[in-house]
């Protein structure tokens, strides 16, 4: 039940602005609004019905529940923000069960690249002048995980839509 290129192509135009919204919101306010998470879920709930057979559609909803539970536990231990946990859970149905290892590797890469690019950007004067009020610039103990989460989702869908 791997994600098909067709399904990813259907999702990309709807998911892209939501992912950008989540990343920019987290970078600027260190929060991912619930509206963003609900919007992402709405895309899956509506478009998923069109692009997946009903059994796969339902199975992928279990991905949401599993990741939400894991995110809840990580949030309770202080390892992940609540918005990050909810956004990750909303992302989960877009990822095929057979692609979980790949998606986790992709997430690890996106976290490293996101962290490095964020730290570089916050030390770059022209970028800081464009975004002087971004809360993430002054955070040393927290990182806006919505940024690499959004990149991961978009990269996964793009790579699925355009394999090889």
Phi and psi in degrees as a GROMACS rama.xvg file:
@    title "Ramachandran Plot"
@    xaxis  label "Phi"
@    yaxis  label "Psi"
@TYPE xy
-70.2503  152.052  UNK-2
-60.8703  135.415  UNK-3
-90.7468  155.558  UNK-4
-60.0063  -36.0492  UNK-5
-63.3747  -44.9198  UNK-6
-61.8808  -45.5964  UNK-7
-62.1156  -39.0654  UNK-8
-64.275  -36.3964  UNK-9
-65.2536  -42.5217  UNK-10
-72.87  -38.7145  UNK-11
-51.0436  -47.1324  UNK-12
-64.5598  -26.7914  UNK-13
-88.9182  -37.7825  UNK-14
-75.2072  -35.2826  UNK-15
-55.0868  -52.6831  UNK-16
-65.3348  -30.2073  UNK-17
-70.248  -41.8869  UNK-18
-64.126  -41.6147  UNK-19
-63.656  -42.8823  UNK-20
-57.8923  -46.9633  UNK-21
-62.1286  -46.2625  UNK-22
-63.2681  -49.1129  UNK-23
-65.4011  -37.6226  UNK-24
-63.8127  -45.0288  UNK-25
-67.3901  -38.9632  UNK-26
-63.6736  -40.3113  UNK-27
-85.4185  -33.5349  UNK-28
-122.756  -5.37647  UNK-29
62.4363  29.7952  UNK-30
-142.345  145.378  UNK-31
-110.45  114.93  UNK-32
-62.8331  146.075  UNK-33
-58.3379  -31.152  UNK-34
-60.0839  -34.3177  UNK-35
-66.6951  -46.7172  UNK-36
-62.9729  -45.175  UNK-37
-64.1343  -36.9376  UNK-38
-63.9323  -43.2938  UNK-39
-64.0959  -42.1207  UNK-40
-63.89  -39.9692  UNK-41
-60.875  -39.1244  UNK-42
-61.0038  -47.2196  UNK-43
-63.074  -46.7713  UNK-44
-60.0812  -37.6256  UNK-45
-85.6844  -54.5795  UNK-46
-72.5289  -34.7855  UNK-47
-57.4673  -35.9912  UNK-48
-63.2688  -28.8796  UNK-49
-81.2644  -39.593  UNK-50
-98.0412  -13.9099  UNK-51
-119.452  147.397  UNK-52
-64.5098  151.44  UNK-53
-53.424  -42.4104  UNK-54
-61.8259  -41.7658  UNK-55
-68.4382  -40.0745  UNK-56
-55.8076  -47.1173  UNK-57
-67.2746  -41.813  UNK-58
-59.9886  -41.74  UNK-59
-66.5282  -25.7493  UNK-60
-67.6964  -28.0068  UNK-61
-67.1141  -27.1805  UNK-62
-59.1805  -42.1048  UNK-63
-57.1176  -48.6797  UNK-64
-64.4299  -42.9341  UNK-65
-63.7077  -47.6121  UNK-66
-68.9065  -34.5445  UNK-67
-62.7553  -42.8403  UNK-68
-63.6199  -46.704  UNK-69
-61.0181  -45.5112  UNK-70
-61.6838  -38.9532  UNK-71
-61.5739  -44.4236  UNK-72
-65.3367  -41.6759  UNK-73
-64.801  -36.2233  UNK-74
-66.9662  -40.068  UNK-75
-62.4247  -30.5631  UNK-76
-89.5438  -2.00217  UNK-77
81.9896  11.0887  UNK-78
-87.1307  -13.9252  UNK-79
-151.149  139.469  UNK-80
-71.5035  157.172  UNK-81
-63.3402  -42.3385  UNK-82
-63.2709  -39.8697  UNK-83
-62.6776  -43.1483  UNK-84
-62.9055  -43.9227  UNK-85
-67.5301  -40.057  UNK-86
-66.1757  -42.1218  UNK-87
-60.5889  -40.7587  UNK-88
-64.0507  -40.8946  UNK-89
-67.6912  -27.9898  UNK-90
-71.4121  -32.4889  UNK-91
-53.9902  -42.1441  UNK-92
-64.3152  -18.5396  UNK-93
-76.8644  -13.0508  UNK-94
-106.711  125.911  UNK-95
-66.7683  144.814  UNK-96
-56.4937  -37.6721  UNK-97
-70.3188  -12.7358  UNK-98
-104.55  8.06537  UNK-99
-59.5381  -45.6895  UNK-100
-60.0645  -45.4651  UNK-101
-61.4349  -44.5514  UNK-102
-64.1922  -37.5106  UNK-103
-67.6447  -38.5323  UNK-104
-64.3741  -43.538  UNK-105
-61.1231  -42.1369  UNK-106
-60.8427  -43.8076  UNK-107
-59.5867  -43.9424  UNK-108
-64.2067  -43.4858  UNK-109
-67.2692  -33.2841  UNK-110
-64.9114  -46.4944  UNK-111
-62.7862  -47.0827  UNK-112
-66.703  -39.3706  UNK-113
-63.4379  -44.3295  UNK-114
-62.8843  -48.2387  UNK-115
-62.74  -44.724  UNK-116
-68.9176  -34.2686  UNK-117
-65.8894  -46.5181  UNK-118
-65.5298  -37.1084  UNK-119
-67.2094  -44.3039  UNK-120
-63.4075  -38.7356  UNK-121
-72.0974  -13.3728  UNK-122
-100.087  3.4917  UNK-123
-102.399  111.727  UNK-124
-54.6815  -47.7396  UNK-125
-60.089  -36.844  UNK-126
-69.0175  -42.5494  UNK-127
-63.1129  -35.788  UNK-128
-67.1932  -33.5729  UNK-129
-72.7629  -28.3891  UNK-130
-132.742  57.8434  UNK-131
-67.3064  -24.6777  UNK-132
-96.6919  6.30562  UNK-133
-64.49  124.422  UNK-134
-66.091  -30.813  UNK-135
-66.8068  -19.7079  UNK-136
-65.7955  -31.297  UNK-137
-99.0054  -1.07665  UNK-138
-86.7898  123.546  UNK-139
-104.962  -27.2066  UNK-140
-96.7222  -12.6987  UNK-141
-122.396  154.071  UNK-142
-131.974  138.158  UNK-143
-73.8317  86.0037  UNK-144
-63.9977  -18.3467  UNK-145
-59.8507  -29.3394  UNK-146
-64.0747  -58.3657  UNK-147
-69.8842  -28.0832  UNK-148
-62.7439  -45.209  UNK-149
-63.4447  -42.5409  UNK-150
-62.4551  -41.0452  UNK-151
-60.3713  -47.7899  UNK-152
-61.4499  -46.5795  UNK-153
-65.6053  -41.6531  UNK-154
-63.7521  -42.9492  UNK-155
-60.9603  -49.2738  UNK-156
-64.3721  -40.656  UNK-157
-64.0862  -44.7766  UNK-158
-67.5323  -30.1701  UNK-159
-74.778  -40.0936  UNK-160
-68.4308  -33.5847  UNK-161
-127.54  68.916  UNK-162
-68.3403  151.832  UNK-163
